């Protein structure tokens, strides 16, 4: 198949030590783009996009993340990294854009533009497009991990956007998965910068603000603290049900 596509309506129905092999996200100043790849282990057209994300992760000006969705699980293989929240986020993007396009592999750039996740040229064009159309990622955001606590500092508004939501994502740098059934049966696929969950730290109202949470609260039922290599923090306009422009982003290592 060319790529896995599902409409918004049908999606609702289908509904710490440094390792040399890990990708440590080192951003040169403020990143120029946040690249979100919506993918699935049950999608035969996704591996090229998964590999491309791994390549893009080497670019220090890009913050790249993998969001595994669960709506192809019925095809015979339950995605071991999938999170229902990722499916909801992808559907929310489609609703926000008004185009109802939900498919895999899909990349969303800076919260605004979607393209086929295996098309490098389209991704680069989308980065340029979002930077011409608005001012993504110009809000200074910093993050520290110290004394058993993650602290995110957001500066005062310096543009048209005066509000947003502050999110924290625990991330696994590399996740190799042996696929036992489905369209990718017999393959071992490696996923890069896998988001394990989205934690809302709070709302930003345009004024300088600090948000924090204990490191001990980062794990969830399906992963432990040792599975988390680094953290990404985002300030995004809109709300979870209708996300918009990425206003600011930063990273911090847990290793």
N, C-alpha and C positions, 0 to 999 in steps of 0.2 A: 504494500500500500504506500501511497505518497506520504500522507501524514494522518494522524488520528484526529478527527474533528467531531465535536459534539456541540450541539446548540445549547444555549443557556437553559432552555426549557427542559431538554432531555437530560442535561446534567443534573438537574434537580431530581429527576426520576432515577437515574443511574446512581444517582448520588452515592604549682603545678609544674615538665621536661620537654625540651624541643626535640622533635624527630626530624631527621633529614629528609624523610619521604613526605612530610606534611607540607602543604602549601600555606605559608604564613602570609596573610593579607597585609602587605605593606603599601600604604597609600601615599603617593607623592603629593603632599599638601591635601587640598580638597579633591575628592574624586570627581571625574567628569561624568560618570554615569554609574547608576545601579542597574545591574542586569539580573533580572529574575527569570530563571528557566523553569517552566512548568513541564514536567516529564513524568514518565511511567515505565516501570519495569515490564509492563505488559504490552508495550507499544514497540513494534518492530522498526518503526521509522525514527525512534528516539535516540538510539546509540550514537549516530553521527552528531546530534546536537549535544549529547552528554560529553563527547570527546571535544567538541568545539568549546564548550564552557570551560573545560580543563585548560585549553590553550589560552582562552581569554583571561583566565585567572592569573596568568603570568604577567599581565599588563598591570603595573602598579597604579594606573589611573582609573582602573575599573574595580568596582565592588561587585563580584559575581556570586550568585547564590542559586542553589538547586532546591526546587520545591516539588516534591513528589506528590502526585494526586492519586486518588483512590477509585476513580470512576471506571477504570478499565479492569478492576479486579475480577469482575464477573467472567472475563474471557478465559480464566483458568489458572491465573497466578495472582496471589495476593501480594501486592507491592510491600516489601518489608520496611520501606522508609516512608511510606505514604502517611499523610496527615489530613484528616477531613478538613481541617482549617485551611490547608493549601487550596483544596477544591473550592471552598467558600471564597477565598481571596481571589482566585481566578474568575469565578462567577461575578464577584463584586466589581472587578476591573471591567468586565464586559458590560455590566449594567451601567457603570459610570461613563464609559465611552459611548454607550448606546448602540453598539454594533452586534452584541450578542455572540461574539466570536470566542468560543471556548474550545481549544484543541491542544493536542500534544504532537510534536514539541512546540511550545509557544514561549517566546521571550517577550517580556514587558520591560521597556527601557524607561528609566526615570519616572515610572508610575504613569506614563502617558501613552506611549506608542507600542503596539504589538506587532511582531514579525515572526516568520518561521524560524524556529530556534536553531536550525542547521545552516542558515544562510548568513554567513559572516558579513558579506557586503551589505545586506539588508540591516543587520544590527548596527554596523558603522553608520549607515545612512540615518537610522533612527536616532542614534546618539547626536548626530549633527542637527537633525530636525528638532529634537527636543531642546537643544541648546540655543537654536535660533528662535524658537517659539516662546520660550519662557526663560527663567533663570534657575535651573535646577541646582541643588546642592550648593547654594551660596550662603547658607546659614551655618555658622560655625558651631560644631558639636564636638565635644571631647568626652573621653571615657577612661576611667581608671579602675583597676582591680586591686584593692588593698584592704588589709584588716578584715578579710572575710566578707567584703562587700563590693558590689559593682556600683559605680557612681557615674552618672551621665550628666554632663553640663551642657545646657543649650543657651546660646547667646540671645540678645535682644533682636527683634525683627529688623532686617535691613533691606526689605523689599516690600512688594505689594502684599505678600501673604503674612497675616498677623496671627494665625492660629494653626494648630495641627495636633496630631497624636504622636506620642513618643513610644517607640517599640524597641524591644530588645530580643535578639535571636541568638540562642546557643547553636553553634555550628560544628559539624564534624568535617574535617578537611578532606579526608579520603575514605570512601566506604565501598569496598569491593563486595559484590553480591553474586553468588552463583544462582542462576535462574533455573528452577527445576521443572517448570511447566510453561505453557503459553507460547506466544509468538517468538520469544527469545530463549526458548528451551535449550539447555546445554551450554549457554554462554555465561561467562563470568564478566560482569560489567562493573566498571568503577565510576562512582559518582563523586563529584567534586563540590566542596563547600555546601554540604547538605544541612538545610535548616531543620532543626528538631522541633521547634515550637516558636510561636510568637507570643511574647509577654508584653502586655501594654503597661508601661510604667506610669503613664498619666497623660494629661492634656497640656499643651503648651499654648499660652495666651499672648504671645508676642513679647513678653518680658523675659529677662534672664531667669533661668530656672534650673534647679538641680533635682535629679531623680535617682533613687537608689533601690537596691534589693540585695538580700543576702546571697552569697554564692551558693550556699547550701540549698537554696530553693530553685536553682537552675534545672536540676534533673526532673524527669517525669517518669511515668510508669514504664515506658519502652526504651529508656536509655539512662545511663548513670553519668556521674560527673566525669569519670575517666573517658567517656566518649566525646566530651566537649573539648575541642582544641582552641577555639576562639569565639569571640562574641562580636556581633554587629549591632549597632544602634542606629535607628532611623528616626527622623522627624518627617512626617508625611502630611500633606494637606488633606482636607476632607476628613471622613470618618471611615471606620472599618467596612461599613456597608457600601461606601461610595468613596474609595480611595482616589487620591489625586497626585499632584506633583510631589516628587521627592525633594524636600527642602534642605535636608542636611543628613549626613551619614558619617560614621566613624567606626573603627574596629579596635579591639584589644585582645591580646593573647591570654590564654589561660595556662600556657605551658612555659 
